[in-house]
Amino acid sequence: MGAAGSSALGRLGLPASSRPAWLGAAALGLAAVALGTVAWRRARCRRRRRLRQVGTVAQLWIYPVKSCKGVPVSAAECTALGLRCGHLRDRFWLVINEKGNMVTARQEPRLVLISLTCEGDALTLSAAYTQDLQLPLKTPATNAVYKCRVHGLEIEGRDCGEAAAQWITGFLKTQPYRLVHFEPHLRPRNSHQILDAFRPTDQIAYSDASPFLILSEASLADLNSRLEKKVKVTNFRPNIVISGCGVHAEVHFNDGGPGHRRHEQEGAAGDPEEVPRGCAASRRQGRPLPALSTEASCLQAKRGAAEQWEKKEHVCDC
């Protein structure tokens, strides 16, 4: 070693006898880092080679108020609790009765006639022969927080105020209702308590069981080929509509390509024994043909999710 190198090691306070060992350890450390970097890059390249396009996102939908009409968006972020576009969140508003139980189109079909628009920091609810209702996307923190129940599981929601309660009650004209808003810091629901197929850590807000519902155009076309009265993609209230894939291919979309975010889809769509209420007619339509019972009822069958979910007779997330 040259004089400059010896002088530098001397300034570090290392005795002459330990300097060769120190240099050897440093060299081994640098070699390990280099090998680790190479291995990581190779693994990353292999993963990129394994990724293949399985379809194209054709439509994105957010349904701010559970059971009301959806809002199409051009881009959205996939969060643990569902799609988000700015302050607009999927199924973060919920109609409840005086006992705190959820109210959906299953109980009040006219809910599907309510349209929503979002401009700035306000969410506007509109319906025929009714004055529009404007709601702030951020509910005032001074409003009360209620304990609610969605499919029997407790969850919290902040009250949207008297004006919202009067608007919903006046439109439905059946009994007093209130509108509540979920906030990320409030108590959510655990998906694992609904379906064993979910992980114990999976959580949702006011969605039925899963934060996402994915539907392919091919699956819808296949269904319509067996129905006398055709249904639309909006009948199933999906968040993500996929084109360019095969029939029921969405069942196997376990590893989401965009953003490499993994999506567990068990329970995202249930047994299509029952076609949901149409948005235009707001009435229950007929059941699909019996021919669907073998193929379409197998949606989300992996890990036994379909066997649990079919008992609820869900085909969409109202």
N, C-alpha and C positions, 0 to 999 in steps of 0.2 A: 504494500500500500504506500502511496506517496506521502510526502510530508504534509501536504494540505489535508489529505484524508485523515491521517493520524491526528493532526491538530484538531479537526472538526470533531472526531470521536472523543478526543480528550476533553474538549469543552463540554460534552454531554455527561462527563463524569464517569465514563465507563473505564474500568481497569483494563490494561493491555491484554491480560489473559482471557477476558470475557468477550473481547471484541470479535473474534472469529465466530463464536457461537451466536452473538447478537446479529451479525451479518447473515448467518445461515438462516436464522429464524425469520428475519425480514424478507429474505429471498423466498422462503417457503410461503410466507403470508401473501406476498405479491403474486406468486404463482397460483395460489388457491383462489384469490380474487379474480385473476385472469381466466382460470378454468371455469369458475362459477359464472362469469359473464358470458363466456362462450356457450356454456350449457343452457343458460337462460335464453340466449338469442336463438339457439337451435330449437329449443322447445317452443318458443314463440312462433318461429317459422313453420314448425310442424303443425301447430294449432291453426295457423292461417291457411295452410294447405288443406286441413281437414274441413274447414268451413266451406259450405257450398250454399248457393242461393236456393231457397226452397219456395220462395214466393215474393210477391211485392205488396207492400202496404198500400191498399187502394183507398181506404177511408179511415178516418179517426173520429171517434165520437166521445163526447163527454156529456154525461147526464147529471147536471148539478143537483136537481131535486129528484129524489127517488120517485119513480113512476111517472114523472113528467117528460115532455119531449126532450130529445137530445140536441146538443149543439155541435155541429161539425167543425172541426179545427184542422188546420193544415199541418200543425206540428204540435207535439206534446211530449212531456217528460214522463217516463215510467218511474213512479215512486212505489214504495212498499205498500202504500194505501190506495194505489190506482193512478190513473192518468191525471196530469196537471198541466194546465196551459195558463201561465201567469198566475193570477189569484183564483182562477177557475179550477175547481176540483170535482172529481167524479163522485156522485152520490154523497155529497157532504151536507146536503139539506134533507130534512125528513119531516113528513107530516105525522103528527101523533094525536091520539085522542086524549081525553081528560085523565085516563089512567096511565098515560105514558107509553101505551103500546103503539107500534108502528102502524101506519095506514098506507096501503099501497093500492095499485089498480086492482088487486085481487078483491079488495073490499069496496073501493070507490073507483069504478072504471073511468069516471069523468076526469080523473087526474091526468090521463094520457092526452087530454085535449089542451092542456096548459103548455104554451110555448114559452121559451126562454131566450133572451138575448143578453149579451154582456158588452157593455161599453164603459170604458174607463174603470172606475171603482164600483160600479153599480150593476146589479143583476136585476133584469126586468122580467116579471111574470105577466103574460098576456093570455086572455081567453075571450071568446066571443061574448059580446053584449056585457062586458065587464071592463071597468077602468083598470088600466095597467097598475101593477104594484112594483115599486122600485125598492130594492133591498141593497144595503151596503155589502160589498163582498167581505168586509171585515165587520162582524157583528160587534156592537159596543160591548166593552168588557164589563160594563155595569149591569148588563142584562143577566137575569137569573140562569143558572145551569140546572137542567132537569136530568133526572135519571130516567132513561127510556129503555124499551125492550124491543129488540129486533130478532124475530124468530126465537123468542124466549130467552135470549141472552141480554144481560144488562149492558148498557152503553150510555154515555153522557152526551148532552147536546145543549148549546146555549140558545135560549129563547130569542126569537127574532122580533118580538114585540107585539103590541096589540094590533097595530095596523095589519101586519101579516096574518095574525090569527083571524081577524075579521074578514080579510079578503078570502082566505081559504074556506072559512066557514060559510061565507056568503055565496061562494061559487058552488060548493058541493051541496049546500042546503039540506043536510041530513042531521048533523049533530055538531057540537062545538069541537073545533080542532085548533091545534097550534103548529107552528113551523119552528123547527130547531135547526141549529147549525153546528156541525162537528168542527172542532179545532184540534190540531195535532197534539196539543198537550193534554187534551181530555182523555178520559178512559175509553179505549177502543174495545173491540170484541176479538176473541181468539178463534181463528178459523179451525183449529184443532178440536174445539168443542163442538163443531158442526160436522166435520168429516175427519175421520182418523187419518185419511190420506195426507192431510196437511201436517206441517211441522209444528211442534208446540210453540215455536216462536213466531209463527205467522199471525199477523193481525190485520183486521179490516175495520172500516168505518160502518157505513150503512148498506154496503153491498150485501147480497144474500150470503155468499160463502167465499167468493174469490175476488181479489181486487181487479181482475181483468177478465173480459170475455172476448175470445177470439173466434171469428167465424170466417170461413172461406166462401168465396163466390161459387166455387164448385159444389160445395155441400148444399148451399141454398138452391142451386139449379137442380141438383139431384133430388132434393126434397120436392121442389115444385113439379118435377116430372111425374111425381106420384100423387099429386093433389089435384082435385077438380078445381078448387078455388086457390089461386096462387097467393103466396105470401111474399112480403118484401123483407129486405135485410133489416129494416127498422122494426119489424115485428119482434125480432129477437134481441134488440137493444144491445148490440155488440159494441165494444170499445174499439176493436181493431178488426178491420175487414181485409182479408188477404186475397189477392188474385194470383193467377199463374201457378196454382198448385192443384193436386188431385183431390178427389172427394174425401172428406174427413181427414185430410193430411194435417190439419191443425191439431189433431189429437196428439201428434207426435212432436209438436214444437216444444221440446223441453228446454232447449238452450237458445234463448233469444239472441239473434245475431246483432241487432242494433244496440250498440253500447255494451255488448257482451253481458247483459244483465240476465240472470237466470230467472225464468218464470215457472212456478209450479202451477199447473193448470187444472189440477184435480177439482172437479166440481164447478168449473167455469161454465159449463153447459150441462144441463141435466137430460133426463130421459125425454125425448121429443114425443111423448104420448099426447101432449096437449099443446096445440098452437095457442099462443097468448092472445090477449085482446088486441085487436087492431087499433092503431093510433087514430085512424080516421073515423071508424065506426064506433069505437069505444065499447065494443061488445065482444063476448067470447065467440070465437069461430069454431068450426068443427074440428074433430081430431083427424090427424093424417091417416092415410090408408093403412090397413093392417100390414101391408108389405114392408112398412118401415120397422116393424118390431124386431126384426133380426139384425138389420144393419145399423140403422140410425140410433137405436137404443143402446148401442155399444159405445157411444161417444163417452170419452173420459173413463173408460173401463179399467185402465191400469190401476193397480194397487187397490182394487175393489171400490173405487169411488162411485162408480155408476150404481152399484148395488145399494149403497146408502142413499144416494141422491134421488134415485128413481121413486123412492117412497114419498118424496115431497112433490112429485109430479111437476118439477120445474123444467121449463125449456129456455127461460131467459131470466135475467135479473131485473125484476120490476123495480 
